[in-house]
């Protein structure tokens, strides 16, 4: 299962690594590390850091789920291991 020099699992692990970095930035970064800077911006009348900690991270996680499903389908087709 090699395609263009990369194996299927190298490609999948690369995708998962990118998704986990985004997940970390959304949950820990926006909700904890950068909360003071984000709180200077208002979204719907609420500080953006507060919004990310309570609701924005959920939207981000849902978007990551859909992104993962789409990209895994693309990877499966690229390596010809998809279901018909």
mmCIF file of the N, C-alpha and C atoms, coordinates in Angstrom:
data_MODEL
# 
_entry.id   MODEL 
# 
loop_
_atom_site.group_PDB 
_atom_site.id 
_atom_site.type_symbol 
_atom_site.label_atom_id 
_atom_site.label_alt_id 
_atom_site.label_comp_id 
_atom_site.label_asym_id 
_atom_site.label_entity_id 
_atom_site.label_seq_id 
_atom_site.pdbx_PDB_ins_code 
_atom_site.Cartn_x 
_atom_site.Cartn_y 
_atom_site.Cartn_z 
_atom_site.occupancy 
_atom_site.B_iso_or_equiv 
_atom_site.pdbx_formal_charge 
_atom_site.auth_seq_id 
_atom_site.auth_comp_id 
_atom_site.auth_asym_id 
_atom_site.auth_atom_id 
_atom_site.pdbx_PDB_model_num 
ATOM 1   N N  . UNK A 1 1  ? 0.821   -1.184 0.000  1.00 0.00 ? 1  UNK A N  1 
ATOM 2   C CA . UNK A 1 1  ? 0.000   0.000  0.000  1.00 0.00 ? 1  UNK A CA 1 
ATOM 3   C C  . UNK A 1 1  ? 0.862   1.243  0.000  1.00 0.00 ? 1  UNK A C  1 
ATOM 4   N N  . UNK A 1 2  ? 1.633   1.391  -1.013 1.00 0.00 ? 2  UNK A N  1 
ATOM 5   C CA . UNK A 1 2  ? 2.496   2.554  -1.122 1.00 0.00 ? 2  UNK A CA 1 
ATOM 6   C C  . UNK A 1 2  ? 2.062   3.378  -2.316 1.00 0.00 ? 2  UNK A C  1 
ATOM 7   N N  . UNK A 1 3  ? 2.006   4.668  -2.126 1.00 0.00 ? 3  UNK A N  1 
ATOM 8   C CA . UNK A 1 3  ? 1.543   5.557  -3.175 1.00 0.00 ? 3  UNK A CA 1 
ATOM 9   C C  . UNK A 1 3  ? 2.337   6.849  -3.089 1.00 0.00 ? 3  UNK A C  1 
ATOM 10  N N  . UNK A 1 4  ? 3.151   7.097  -4.075 1.00 0.00 ? 4  UNK A N  1 
ATOM 11  C CA . UNK A 1 4  ? 3.939   8.326  -4.079 1.00 0.00 ? 4  UNK A CA 1 
ATOM 12  C C  . UNK A 1 4  ? 4.997   8.372  -2.989 1.00 0.00 ? 4  UNK A C  1 
ATOM 13  N N  . UNK A 1 5  ? 5.523   7.226  -2.575 1.00 0.00 ? 5  UNK A N  1 
ATOM 14  C CA . UNK A 1 5  ? 6.578   7.211  -1.576 1.00 0.00 ? 5  UNK A CA 1 
ATOM 15  C C  . UNK A 1 5  ? 6.078   7.148  -0.141 1.00 0.00 ? 5  UNK A C  1 
ATOM 16  N N  . UNK A 1 6  ? 4.813   7.436  0.096  1.00 0.00 ? 6  UNK A N  1 
ATOM 17  C CA . UNK A 1 6  ? 4.253   7.381  1.446  1.00 0.00 ? 6  UNK A CA 1 
ATOM 18  C C  . UNK A 1 6  ? 3.334   6.177  1.560  1.00 0.00 ? 6  UNK A C  1 
ATOM 19  N N  . UNK A 1 7  ? 3.394   5.531  2.699  1.00 0.00 ? 7  UNK A N  1 
ATOM 20  C CA . UNK A 1 7  ? 2.491   4.415  2.916  1.00 0.00 ? 7  UNK A CA 1 
ATOM 21  C C  . UNK A 1 7  ? 1.149   4.940  3.433  1.00 0.00 ? 7  UNK A C  1 
ATOM 22  N N  . UNK A 1 8  ? 0.174   4.069  3.430  1.00 0.00 ? 8  UNK A N  1 
ATOM 23  C CA . UNK A 1 8  ? -1.162  4.415  3.913  1.00 0.00 ? 8  UNK A CA 1 
ATOM 24  C C  . UNK A 1 8  ? -1.090  4.909  5.358  1.00 0.00 ? 8  UNK A C  1 
ATOM 25  N N  . UNK A 1 9  ? -0.387  4.175  6.206  1.00 0.00 ? 9  UNK A N  1 
ATOM 26  C CA . UNK A 1 9  ? -0.353  4.527  7.616  1.00 0.00 ? 9  UNK A CA 1 
ATOM 27  C C  . UNK A 1 9  ? 0.420   5.815  7.876  1.00 0.00 ? 9  UNK A C  1 
ATOM 28  N N  . UNK A 1 10 ? 1.453   6.089  7.108  1.00 0.00 ? 10 UNK A N  1 
ATOM 29  C CA . UNK A 1 10 ? 2.159   7.367  7.248  1.00 0.00 ? 10 UNK A CA 1 
ATOM 30  C C  . UNK A 1 10 ? 1.221   8.524  6.928  1.00 0.00 ? 10 UNK A C  1 
ATOM 31  N N  . UNK A 1 11 ? 0.408   8.335  5.904  1.00 0.00 ? 11 UNK A N  1 
ATOM 32  C CA . UNK A 1 11 ? -0.543  9.380  5.517  1.00 0.00 ? 11 UNK A CA 1 
ATOM 33  C C  . UNK A 1 11 ? -1.602  9.573  6.597  1.00 0.00 ? 11 UNK A C  1 
ATOM 34  N N  . UNK A 1 12 ? -2.123  8.465  7.148  1.00 0.00 ? 12 UNK A N  1 
ATOM 35  C CA . UNK A 1 12 ? -3.150  8.548  8.192  1.00 0.00 ? 12 UNK A CA 1 
ATOM 36  C C  . UNK A 1 12 ? -2.577  9.189  9.460  1.00 0.00 ? 12 UNK A C  1 
ATOM 37  N N  . UNK A 1 13 ? -1.387  8.780  9.857  1.00 0.00 ? 13 UNK A N  1 
ATOM 38  C CA . UNK A 1 13 ? -0.768  9.349  11.061 1.00 0.00 ? 13 UNK A CA 1 
ATOM 39  C C  . UNK A 1 13 ? -0.484  10.847 10.854 1.00 0.00 ? 13 UNK A C  1 
ATOM 40  N N  . UNK A 1 14 ? -0.091  11.225 9.649  1.00 0.00 ? 14 UNK A N  1 
ATOM 41  C CA . UNK A 1 14 ? 0.116   12.646 9.352  1.00 0.00 ? 14 UNK A CA 1 
ATOM 42  C C  . UNK A 1 14 ? -1.175  13.444 9.502  1.00 0.00 ? 14 UNK A C  1 
ATOM 43  N N  . UNK A 1 15 ? -2.278  12.894 9.002  1.00 0.00 ? 15 UNK A N  1 
ATOM 44  C CA . UNK A 1 15 ? -3.582  13.552 9.140  1.00 0.00 ? 15 UNK A CA 1 
ATOM 45  C C  . UNK A 1 15 ? -3.971  13.655 10.608 1.00 0.00 ? 15 UNK A C  1 
ATOM 46  N N  . UNK A 1 16 ? -3.821  12.576 11.355 1.00 0.00 ? 16 UNK A N  1 
ATOM 47  C CA . UNK A 1 16 ? -4.181  12.587 12.774 1.00 0.00 ? 16 UNK A CA 1 
ATOM 48  C C  . UNK A 1 16 ? -3.330  13.574 13.570 1.00 0.00 ? 16 UNK A C  1 
ATOM 49  N N  . UNK A 1 17 ? -2.061  13.682 13.222 1.00 0.00 ? 17 UNK A N  1 
ATOM 50  C CA . UNK A 1 17 ? -1.185  14.635 13.897 1.00 0.00 ? 17 UNK A CA 1 
ATOM 51  C C  . UNK A 1 17 ? -1.682  16.055 13.684 1.00 0.00 ? 17 UNK A C  1 
ATOM 52  N N  . UNK A 1 18 ? -2.033  16.391 12.445 1.00 0.00 ? 18 UNK A N  1 
ATOM 53  C CA . UNK A 1 18 ? -2.548  17.735 12.150 1.00 0.00 ? 18 UNK A CA 1 
ATOM 54  C C  . UNK A 1 18 ? -3.860  17.995 12.886 1.00 0.00 ? 18 UNK A C  1 
ATOM 55  N N  . UNK A 1 19 ? -4.741  17.011 12.910 1.00 0.00 ? 19 UNK A N  1 
ATOM 56  C CA . UNK A 1 19 ? -6.033  17.179 13.584 1.00 0.00 ? 19 UNK A CA 1 
ATOM 57  C C  . UNK A 1 19 ? -5.833  17.357 15.087 1.00 0.00 ? 19 UNK A C  1 
ATOM 58  N N  . UNK A 1 20 ? -4.920  16.599 15.684 1.00 0.00 ? 20 UNK A N  1 
ATOM 59  C CA . UNK A 1 20 ? -4.674  16.732 17.118 1.00 0.00 ? 20 UNK A CA 1 
ATOM 60  C C  . UNK A 1 20 ? -4.066  18.085 17.473 1.00 0.00 ? 20 UNK A C  1 
ATOM 61  N N  . UNK A 1 21 ? -3.233  18.628 16.593 1.00 0.00 ? 21 UNK A N  1 
ATOM 62  C CA . UNK A 1 21 ? -2.679  19.964 16.832 1.00 0.00 ? 21 UNK A CA 1 
ATOM 63  C C  . UNK A 1 21 ? -3.787  21.003 16.818 1.00 0.00 ? 21 UNK A C  1 
ATOM 64  N N  . UNK A 1 22 ? -4.678  20.918 15.834 1.00 0.00 ? 22 UNK A N  1 
ATOM 65  C CA . UNK A 1 22 ? -5.812  21.856 15.771 1.00 0.00 ? 22 UNK A CA 1 
ATOM 66  C C  . UNK A 1 22 ? -6.705  21.675 16.998 1.00 0.00 ? 22 UNK A C  1 
ATOM 67  N N  . UNK A 1 23 ? -6.968  20.420 17.370 1.00 0.00 ? 23 UNK A N  1 
ATOM 68  C CA . UNK A 1 23 ? -7.777  20.145 18.557 1.00 0.00 ? 23 UNK A CA 1 
ATOM 69  C C  . UNK A 1 23 ? -7.158  20.795 19.796 1.00 0.00 ? 23 UNK A C  1 
ATOM 70  N N  . UNK A 1 24 ? -5.843  20.661 19.954 1.00 0.00 ? 24 UNK A N  1 
ATOM 71  C CA . UNK A 1 24 ? -5.152  21.255 21.095 1.00 0.00 ? 24 UNK A CA 1 
ATOM 72  C C  . UNK A 1 24 ? -5.278  22.773 21.078 1.00 0.00 ? 24 UNK A C  1 
ATOM 73  N N  . UNK A 1 25 ? -5.076  23.374 19.906 1.00 0.00 ? 25 UNK A N  1 
ATOM 74  C CA . UNK A 1 25 ? -5.160  24.828 19.818 1.00 0.00 ? 25 UNK A CA 1 
ATOM 75  C C  . UNK A 1 25 ? -6.563  25.339 20.122 1.00 0.00 ? 25 UNK A C  1 
ATOM 76  N N  . UNK A 1 26 ? -7.580  24.589 19.680 1.00 0.00 ? 26 UNK A N  1 
ATOM 77  C CA . UNK A 1 26 ? -8.959  25.003 19.948 1.00 0.00 ? 26 UNK A CA 1 
ATOM 78  C C  . UNK A 1 26 ? -9.291  24.849 21.432 1.00 0.00 ? 26 UNK A C  1 
ATOM 79  N N  . UNK A 1 27 ? -8.995  23.691 22.001 1.00 0.00 ? 27 UNK A N  1 
ATOM 80  C CA . UNK A 1 27 ? -9.418  23.437 23.381 1.00 0.00 ? 27 UNK A CA 1 
ATOM 81  C C  . UNK A 1 27 ? -8.511  24.108 24.405 1.00 0.00 ? 27 UNK A C  1 
ATOM 82  N N  . UNK A 1 28 ? -7.257  23.773 24.386 1.00 0.00 ? 28 UNK A N  1 
ATOM 83  C CA . UNK A 1 28 ? -6.337  24.289 25.392 1.00 0.00 ? 28 UNK A CA 1 
ATOM 84  C C  . UNK A 1 28 ? -5.873  25.698 25.048 1.00 0.00 ? 28 UNK A C  1 
ATOM 85  N N  . UNK A 1 29 ? -5.566  25.918 23.775 1.00 0.00 ? 29 UNK A N  1 
ATOM 86  C CA . UNK A 1 29 ? -5.058  27.231 23.363 1.00 0.00 ? 29 UNK A CA 1 
ATOM 87  C C  . UNK A 1 29 ? -6.081  28.332 23.506 1.00 0.00 ? 29 UNK A C  1 
ATOM 88  N N  . UNK A 1 30 ? -7.220  28.191 22.811 1.00 0.00 ? 30 UNK A N  1 
ATOM 89  C CA . UNK A 1 30 ? -8.232  29.249 22.813 1.00 0.00 ? 30 UNK A CA 1 
ATOM 90  C C  . UNK A 1 30 ? -8.956  29.345 24.151 1.00 0.00 ? 30 UNK A C  1 
ATOM 91  N N  . UNK A 1 31 ? -9.135  28.216 24.826 1.00 0.00 ? 31 UNK A N  1 
ATOM 92  C CA . UNK A 1 31 ? -9.883  28.225 26.075 1.00 0.00 ? 31 UNK A CA 1 
ATOM 93  C C  . UNK A 1 31 ? -9.063  28.555 27.302 1.00 0.00 ? 31 UNK A C  1 
ATOM 94  N N  . UNK A 1 32 ? -7.727  28.384 27.238 1.00 0.00 ? 32 UNK A N  1 
ATOM 95  C CA . UNK A 1 32 ? -6.900  28.585 28.435 1.00 0.00 ? 32 UNK A CA 1 
ATOM 96  C C  . UNK A 1 32 ? -5.694  29.493 28.160 1.00 0.00 ? 32 UNK A C  1 
ATOM 97  N N  . UNK A 1 33 ? -4.843  29.111 27.190 1.00 0.00 ? 33 UNK A N  1 
ATOM 98  C CA . UNK A 1 33 ? -3.585  29.836 26.984 1.00 0.00 ? 33 UNK A CA 1 
ATOM 99  C C  . UNK A 1 33 ? -3.769  31.254 26.453 1.00 0.00 ? 33 UNK A C  1 
ATOM 100 N N  . UNK A 1 34 ? -4.646  31.415 25.478 1.00 0.00 ? 34 UNK A N  1 
ATOM 101 C CA . UNK A 1 34 ? -4.808  32.719 24.821 1.00 0.00 ? 34 UNK A CA 1 
ATOM 102 C C  . UNK A 1 34 ? -6.104  33.412 25.210 1.00 0.00 ? 34 UNK A C  1 
ATOM 103 N N  . UNK A 1 35 ? -6.679  33.015 26.342 1.00 0.00 ? 35 UNK A N  1 
ATOM 104 C CA . UNK A 1 35 ? -7.992  33.528 26.730 1.00 0.00 ? 35 UNK A CA 1 
ATOM 105 C C  . UNK A 1 35 ? -7.961  35.044 26.970 1.00 0.00 ? 35 UNK A C  1 
ATOM 106 N N  . UNK A 1 36 ? -6.913  35.547 27.573 1.00 0.00 ? 36 UNK A N  1 
ATOM 107 C CA . UNK A 1 36 ? -6.846  36.988 27.852 1.00 0.00 ? 36 UNK A CA 1 
ATOM 108 C C  . UNK A 1 36 ? -6.817  37.815 26.565 1.00 0.00 ? 36 UNK A C  1 
ATOM 109 N N  . UNK A 1 37 ? -6.027  37.364 25.584 1.00 0.00 ? 37 UNK A N  1 
ATOM 110 C CA . UNK A 1 37 ? -5.957  38.073 24.313 1.00 0.00 ? 37 UNK A CA 1 
ATOM 111 C C  . UNK A 1 37 ? -7.284  37.965 23.554 1.00 0.00 ? 37 UNK A C  1 
ATOM 112 N N  . UNK A 1 38 ? -7.892  36.780 23.594 1.00 0.00 ? 38 UNK A N  1 
ATOM 113 C CA . UNK A 1 38 ? -9.160  36.588 22.885 1.00 0.00 ? 38 UNK A CA 1 
ATOM 114 C C  . UNK A 1 38 ? -10.312 37.322 23.555 1.00 0.00 ? 38 UNK A C  1 
ATOM 115 N N  . UNK A 1 39 ? -10.227 37.536 24.851 1.00 0.00 ? 39 UNK A N  1 
ATOM 116 C CA . UNK A 1 39 ? -11.304 38.231 25.563 1.00 0.00 ? 39 UNK A CA 1 
ATOM 117 C C  . UNK A 1 39 ? -11.399 39.704 25.190 1.00 0.00 ? 39 UNK A C  1 
ATOM 118 N N  . UNK A 1 40 ? -10.406 40.235 24.506 1.00 0.00 ? 40 UNK A N  1 
ATOM 119 C CA . UNK A 1 40 ? -10.496 41.625 24.041 1.00 0.00 ? 40 UNK A CA 1 
ATOM 120 C C  . UNK A 1 40 ? -11.438 41.744 22.841 1.00 0.00 ? 40 UNK A C  1 
ATOM 121 N N  . UNK A 1 41 ? -11.809 40.613 22.254 1.00 0.00 ? 41 UNK A N  1 
ATOM 122 C CA . UNK A 1 41 ? -12.732 40.570 21.108 1.00 0.00 ? 41 UNK A CA 1 
ATOM 123 C C  . UNK A 1 41 ? -14.072 40.057 21.607 1.00 0.00 ? 41 UNK A C  1 
ATOM 124 N N  . UNK A 1 42 ? -15.154 40.696 21.172 1.00 0.00 ? 42 UNK A N  1 
ATOM 125 C CA . UNK A 1 42 ? -16.495 40.274 21.579 1.00 0.00 ? 42 UNK A CA 1 
ATOM 126 C C  . UNK A 1 42 ? -17.167 39.517 20.443 1.00 0.00 ? 42 UNK A C  1 
ATOM 127 N N  . UNK A 1 43 ? -17.910 38.477 20.806 1.00 0.00 ? 43 UNK A N  1 
ATOM 128 C CA . UNK A 1 43 ? -18.695 37.703 19.837 1.00 0.00 ? 43 UNK A CA 1 
ATOM 129 C C  . UNK A 1 43 ? -20.076 37.498 20.439 1.00 0.00 ? 43 UNK A C  1 
ATOM 130 N N  . UNK A 1 44 ? -21.078 38.120 19.832 1.00 0.00 ? 44 UNK A N  1 
ATOM 131 C CA . UNK A 1 44 ? -22.431 38.030 20.369 1.00 0.00 ? 44 UNK A CA 1 
ATOM 132 C C  . UNK A 1 44 ? -22.551 38.638 21.749 1.00 0.00 ? 44 UNK A C  1 
ATOM 133 N N  . UNK A 1 45 ? -21.721 39.623 22.058 1.00 0.00 ? 45 UNK A N  1 
ATOM 134 C CA . UNK A 1 45 ? -21.759 40.279 23.355 1.00 0.00 ? 45 UNK A CA 1 
ATOM 135 C C  . UNK A 1 45 ? -20.907 39.607 24.422 1.00 0.00 ? 45 UNK A C  1 
ATOM 136 N N  . UNK A 1 46 ? -20.298 38.475 24.096 1.00 0.00 ? 46 UNK A N  1 
ATOM 137 C CA . UNK A 1 46 ? -19.473 37.744 25.063 1.00 0.00 ? 46 UNK A CA 1 
ATOM 138 C C  . UNK A 1 46 ? -18.005 37.807 24.653 1.00 0.00 ? 46 UNK A C  1 
ATOM 139 N N  . UNK A 1 47 ? -17.100 37.792 25.625 1.00 0.00 ? 47 UNK A N  1 
ATOM 140 C CA . UNK A 1 47 ? -15.679 37.742 25.282 1.00 0.00 ? 47 UNK A CA 1 
ATOM 141 C C  . UNK A 1 47 ? -15.364 36.461 24.495 1.00 0.00 ? 47 UNK A C  1 
ATOM 142 N N  . UNK A 1 48 ? -14.551 36.585 23.459 1.00 0.00 ? 48 UNK A N  1 
ATOM 143 C CA . UNK A 1 48 ? -14.270 35.460 22.567 1.00 0.00 ? 48 UNK A CA 1 
ATOM 144 C C  . UNK A 1 48 ? -13.600 34.297 23.298 1.00 0.00 ? 48 UNK A C  1 
ATOM 145 N N  . UNK A 1 49 ? -12.710 34.568 24.238 1.00 0.00 ? 49 UNK A N  1 
ATOM 146 C CA . UNK A 1 49 ? -12.077 33.496 25.004 1.00 0.00 ? 49 UNK A CA 1 
ATOM 147 C C  . UNK A 1 49 ? -13.090 32.707 25.806 1.00 0.00 ? 49 UNK A C  1 
ATOM 148 N N  . UNK A 1 50 ? -14.021 33.399 26.435 1.00 0.00 ? 50 UNK A N  1 
ATOM 149 C CA . UNK A 1 50 ? -15.097 32.740 27.182 1.00 0.00 ? 50 UNK A CA 1 
ATOM 150 C C  . UNK A 1 50 ? -15.957 31.909 26.238 1.00 0.00 ? 50 UNK A C  1 
ATOM 151 N N  . UNK A 1 51 ? -16.284 32.477 25.070 1.00 0.00 ? 51 UNK A N  1 
ATOM 152 C CA . UNK A 1 51 ? -17.115 31.767 24.087 1.00 0.00 ? 51 UNK A CA 1 
ATOM 153 C C  . UNK A 1 51 ? -16.427 30.487 23.623 1.00 0.00 ? 51 UNK A C  1 
ATOM 154 N N  . UNK A 1 52 ? -15.119 30.561 23.320 1.00 0.00 ? 52 UNK A N  1 
ATOM 155 C CA . UNK A 1 52 ? -14.381 29.365 22.900 1.00 0.00 ? 52 UNK A CA 1 
ATOM 156 C C  . UNK A 1 52 ? -14.366 28.311 23.995 1.00 0.00 ? 52 UNK A C  1 
ATOM 157 N N  . UNK A 1 53 ? -14.169 28.718 25.225 1.00 0.00 ? 53 UNK A N  1 
ATOM 158 C CA . UNK A 1 53 ? -14.100 27.757 26.325 1.00 0.00 ? 53 UNK A CA 1 
ATOM 159 C C  . UNK A 1 53 ? -15.435 27.050 26.540 1.00 0.00 ? 53 UNK A C  1 
ATOM 160 N N  . UNK A 1 54 ? -16.542 27.720 26.227 1.00 0.00 ? 54 UNK A N  1 
ATOM 161 C CA . UNK A 1 54 ? -17.849 27.149 26.540 1.00 0.00 ? 54 UNK A CA 1 
ATOM 162 C C  . UNK A 1 54 ? -18.616 26.622 25.339 1.00 0.00 ? 54 UNK A C  1 
ATOM 163 N N  . UNK A 1 55 ? -18.468 27.256 24.183 1.00 0.00 ? 55 UNK A N  1 
ATOM 164 C CA . UNK A 1 55 ? -19.242 26.808 23.034 1.00 0.00 ? 55 UNK A CA 1 
ATOM 165 C C  . UNK A 1 55 ? -18.427 26.655 21.765 1.00 0.00 ? 55 UNK A C  1 
ATOM 166 N N  . UNK A 1 56 ? -17.492 27.526 21.543 1.00 0.00 ? 56 UNK A N  1 
ATOM 167 C CA . UNK A 1 56 ? -16.716 27.505 20.308 1.00 0.00 ? 56 UNK A CA 1 
ATOM 168 C C  . UNK A 1 56 ? -15.929 26.232 20.115 1.00 0.00 ? 56 UNK A C  1 
ATOM 169 N N  . UNK A 1 57 ? -15.410 25.683 21.204 1.00 0.00 ? 57 UNK A N  1 
ATOM 170 C CA . UNK A 1 57 ? -14.636 24.451 21.076 1.00 0.00 ? 57 UNK A CA 1 
ATOM 171 C C  . UNK A 1 57 ? -15.516 23.303 20.597 1.00 0.00 ? 57 UNK A C  1 
ATOM 172 N N  . UNK A 1 58 ? -16.781 23.280 21.004 1.00 0.00 ? 58 UNK A N  1 
ATOM 173 C CA . UNK A 1 58 ? -17.695 22.234 20.545 1.00 0.00 ? 58 UNK A CA 1 
ATOM 174 C C  . UNK A 1 58 ? -17.881 22.328 19.038 1.00 0.00 ? 58 UNK A C  1 
ATOM 175 N N  . UNK A 1 59 ? -18.092 23.538 18.532 1.00 0.00 ? 59 UNK A N  1 
ATOM 176 C CA . UNK A 1 59 ? -18.231 23.724 17.078 1.00 0.00 ? 59 UNK A CA 1 
ATOM 177 C C  . UNK A 1 59 ? -16.956 23.320 16.353 1.00 0.00 ? 59 UNK A C  1 
ATOM 178 N N  . UNK A 1 60 ? -15.822 23.654 16.947 1.00 0.00 ? 60 UNK A N  1 
ATOM 179 C CA . UNK A 1 60 ? -14.545 23.267 16.351 1.00 0.00 ? 60 UNK A CA 1 
ATOM 180 C C  . UNK A 1 60 ? -14.378 21.758 16.295 1.00 0.00 ? 60 UNK A C  1 
ATOM 181 N N  . UNK A 1 61 ? -14.762 21.069 17.349 1.00 0.00 ? 61 UNK A N  1 
ATOM 182 C CA . UNK A 1 61 ? -14.652 19.610 17.388 1.00 0.00 ? 61 UNK A CA 1 
ATOM 183 C C  . UNK A 1 61 ? -15.568 18.960 16.357 1.00 0.00 ? 61 UNK A C  1 
ATOM 184 N N  . UNK A 1 62 ? -16.776 19.483 16.220 1.00 0.00 ? 62 UNK A N  1 
ATOM 185 C CA . UNK A 1 62 ? -17.699 18.950 15.218 1.00 0.00 ? 62 UNK A CA 1 
ATOM 186 C C  . UNK A 1 62 ? -17.137 19.150 13.816 1.00 0.00 ? 62 UNK A C  1 
ATOM 187 N N  . UNK A 1 63 ? -16.571 20.324 13.566 1.00 0.00 ? 63 UNK A N  1 
ATOM 188 C CA . UNK A 1 63 ? -15.945 20.585 12.262 1.00 0.00 ? 63 UNK A CA 1 
ATOM 189 C C  . UNK A 1 63 ? -14.778 19.623 12.020 1.00 0.00 ? 63 UNK A C  1 
ATOM 190 N N  . UNK A 1 64 ? -13.998 19.337 13.059 1.00 0.00 ? 64 UNK A N  1 
ATOM 191 C CA . UNK A 1 64 ? -12.888 18.389 12.924 1.00 0.00 ? 64 UNK A CA 1 
ATOM 192 C C  . UNK A 1 64 ? -13.380 16.985 12.586 1.00 0.00 ? 64 UNK A C  1 
ATOM 193 N N  . UNK A 1 65 ? -14.504 16.578 13.160 1.00 0.00 ? 65 UNK A N  1 
ATOM 194 C CA . UNK A 1 65 ? -15.060 15.257 12.865 1.00 0.00 ? 65 UNK A CA 1 
ATOM 195 C C  . UNK A 1 65 ? -15.419 15.151 11.390 1.00 0.00 ? 65 UNK A C  1 
ATOM 196 N N  . UNK A 1 66 ? -16.103 16.161 10.861 1.00 0.00 ? 66 UNK A N  1 
ATOM 197 C CA . UNK A 1 66 ? -16.483 16.139 9.449  1.00 0.00 ? 66 UNK A CA 1 
ATOM 198 C C  . UNK A 1 66 ? -15.251 16.214 8.539  1.00 0.00 ? 66 UNK A C  1 
ATOM 199 N N  . UNK A 1 67 ? -14.273 17.040 8.915  1.00 0.00 ? 67 UNK A N  1 
ATOM 200 C CA . UNK A 1 67 ? -13.039 17.143 8.148  1.00 0.00 ? 67 UNK A CA 1 
ATOM 201 C C  . UNK A 1 67 ? -12.318 15.804 8.119  1.00 0.00 ? 67 UNK A C  1 
ATOM 202 N N  . UNK A 1 68 ? -12.224 15.139 9.277  1.00 0.00 ? 68 UNK A N  1 
ATOM 203 C CA . UNK A 1 68 ? -11.562 13.835 9.375  1.00 0.00 ? 68 UNK A CA 1 
ATOM 204 C C  . UNK A 1 68 ? -12.253 12.802 8.487  1.00 0.00 ? 68 UNK A C  1 
ATOM 205 N N  . UNK A 1 69 ? -13.577 12.754 8.554  1.00 0.00 ? 69 UNK A N  1 
ATOM 206 C CA . UNK A 1 69 ? -14.323 11.778 7.747  1.00 0.00 ? 69 UNK A CA 1 
ATOM 207 C C  . UNK A 1 69 ? -14.091 12.008 6.259  1.00 0.00 ? 69 UNK A C  1 
ATOM 208 N N  . UNK A 1 70 ? -14.101 13.262 5.832  1.00 0.00 ? 70 UNK A N  1 
ATOM 209 C CA . UNK A 1 70 ? -13.881 13.593 4.416  1.00 0.00 ? 70 UNK A CA 1 
ATOM 210 C C  . UNK A 1 70 ? -12.470 13.215 3.990  1.00 0.00 ? 70 UNK A C  1 
ATOM 211 N N  . UNK A 1 71 ? -11.476 13.614 4.781  1.00 0.00 ? 71 UNK A N  1 
ATOM 212 C CA . UNK A 1 71 ? -10.088 13.349 4.418  1.00 0.00 ? 71 UNK A CA 1 
ATOM 213 C C  . UNK A 1 71 ? -9.763  11.858 4.456  1.00 0.00 ? 71 UNK A C  1 
ATOM 214 N N  . UNK A 1 72 ? -10.334 11.098 5.402  1.00 0.00 ? 72 UNK A N  1 
ATOM 215 C CA . UNK A 1 72 ? -10.094 9.662  5.441  1.00 0.00 ? 72 UNK A CA 1 
ATOM 216 C C  . UNK A 1 72 ? -10.702 8.987  4.216  1.00 0.00 ? 72 UNK A C  1 
ATOM 217 N N  . UNK A 1 73 ? -11.856 9.458  3.773  1.00 0.00 ? 73 UNK A N  1 
ATOM 218 C CA . UNK A 1 73 ? -12.441 8.926  2.544  1.00 0.00 ? 73 UNK A CA 1 
ATOM 219 C C  . UNK A 1 73 ? -11.531 9.192  1.353  1.00 0.00 ? 73 UNK A C  1 
ATOM 220 N N  . UNK A 1 74 ? -10.972 10.400 1.293  1.00 0.00 ? 74 UNK A N  1 
ATOM 221 C CA . UNK A 1 74 ? -10.040 10.740 0.213  1.00 0.00 ? 74 UNK A CA 1 
ATOM 222 C C  . UNK A 1 74 ? -8.789  9.863  0.267  1.00 0.00 ? 74 UNK A C  1 
ATOM 223 N N  . UNK A 1 75 ? -8.238  9.668  1.476  1.00 0.00 ? 75 UNK A N  1 
ATOM 224 C CA . UNK A 1 75 ? -7.035  8.844  1.638  1.00 0.00 ? 75 UNK A CA 1 
ATOM 225 C C  . UNK A 1 75 ? -7.337  7.399  1.252  1.00 0.00 ? 75 UNK A C  1 
ATOM 226 N N  . UNK A 1 76 ? -8.477  6.875  1.686  1.00 0.00 ? 76 UNK A N  1 
ATOM 227 C CA . UNK A 1 76 ? -8.850  5.505  1.341  1.00 0.00 ? 76 UNK A CA 1 
ATOM 228 C C  . UNK A 1 76 ? -8.965  5.319  -0.169 1.00 0.00 ? 76 UNK A C  1 
ATOM 229 N N  . UNK A 1 77 ? -9.540  6.295  -0.841 1.00 0.00 ? 77 UNK A N  1 
ATOM 230 C CA . UNK A 1 77 ? -9.640  6.206  -2.318 1.00 0.00 ? 77 UNK A CA 1 
ATOM 231 C C  . UNK A 1 77 ? -8.264  6.333  -2.960 1.00 0.00 ? 77 UNK A C  1 
ATOM 232 N N  . UNK A 1 78 ? -7.423  7.194  -2.420 1.00 0.00 ? 78 UNK A N  1 
ATOM 233 C CA . UNK A 1 78 ? -6.078  7.381  -2.967 1.00 0.00 ? 78 UNK A CA 1 
ATOM 234 C C  . UNK A 1 78 ? -5.278  6.085  -2.901 1.00 0.00 ? 78 UNK A C  1 
ATOM 235 N N  . UNK A 1 79 ? -5.429  5.317  -1.837 1.00 0.00 ? 79 UNK A N  1 
ATOM 236 C CA . UNK A 1 79 ? -4.686  4.084  -1.658 1.00 0.00 ? 79 UNK A CA 1 
ATOM 237 C C  . UNK A 1 79 ? -5.502  2.862  -2.065 1.00 0.00 ? 79 UNK A C  1 
ATOM 238 N N  . UNK A 1 80 ? -6.660  3.085  -2.623 1.00 0.00 ? 80 UNK A N  1 
ATOM 239 C CA . UNK A 1 80 ? -7.549  2.036  -3.119 1.00 0.00 ? 80 UNK A CA 1 
ATOM 240 C C  . UNK A 1 80 ? -7.904  1.006  -2.039 1.00 0.00 ? 80 UNK A C  1 
ATOM 241 N N  . UNK A 1 81 ? -8.261  1.502  -0.876 1.00 0.00 ? 81 UNK A N  1 
ATOM 242 C CA . UNK A 1 81 ? -8.716  0.635  0.204  1.00 0.00 ? 81 UNK A CA 1 
ATOM 243 C C  . UNK A 1 81 ? -10.123 1.027  0.656  1.00 0.00 ? 81 UNK A C  1 
ATOM 244 N N  . UNK A 1 82 ? -10.821 1.776  -0.179 1.00 0.00 ? 82 UNK A N  1 
ATOM 245 C CA . UNK A 1 82 ? -12.157 2.260  0.174  1.00 0.00 ? 82 UNK A CA 1 
ATOM 246 C C  . UNK A 1 82 ? -13.211 1.157  0.009  1.00 0.00 ? 82 UNK A C  1 
ATOM 247 N N  . UNK A 1 83 ? -14.331 1.391  0.698  1.00 0.00 ? 83 UNK A N  1 
ATOM 248 C CA . UNK A 1 83 ? -15.459 0.481  0.563  1.00 0.00 ? 83 UNK A CA 1 
ATOM 249 C C  . UNK A 1 83 ? -16.298 0.932  -0.609 1.00 0.00 ? 83 UNK A C  1 
ATOM 250 N N  . UNK A 1 84 ? -16.867 0.000  -1.311 1.00 0.00 ? 84 UNK A N  1 
ATOM 251 C CA . UNK A 1 84 ? -17.700 0.361  -2.464 1.00 0.00 ? 84 UNK A CA 1 
ATOM 252 C C  . UNK A 1 84 ? -19.097 0.718  -2.091 1.00 0.00 ? 84 UNK A C  1 
# 
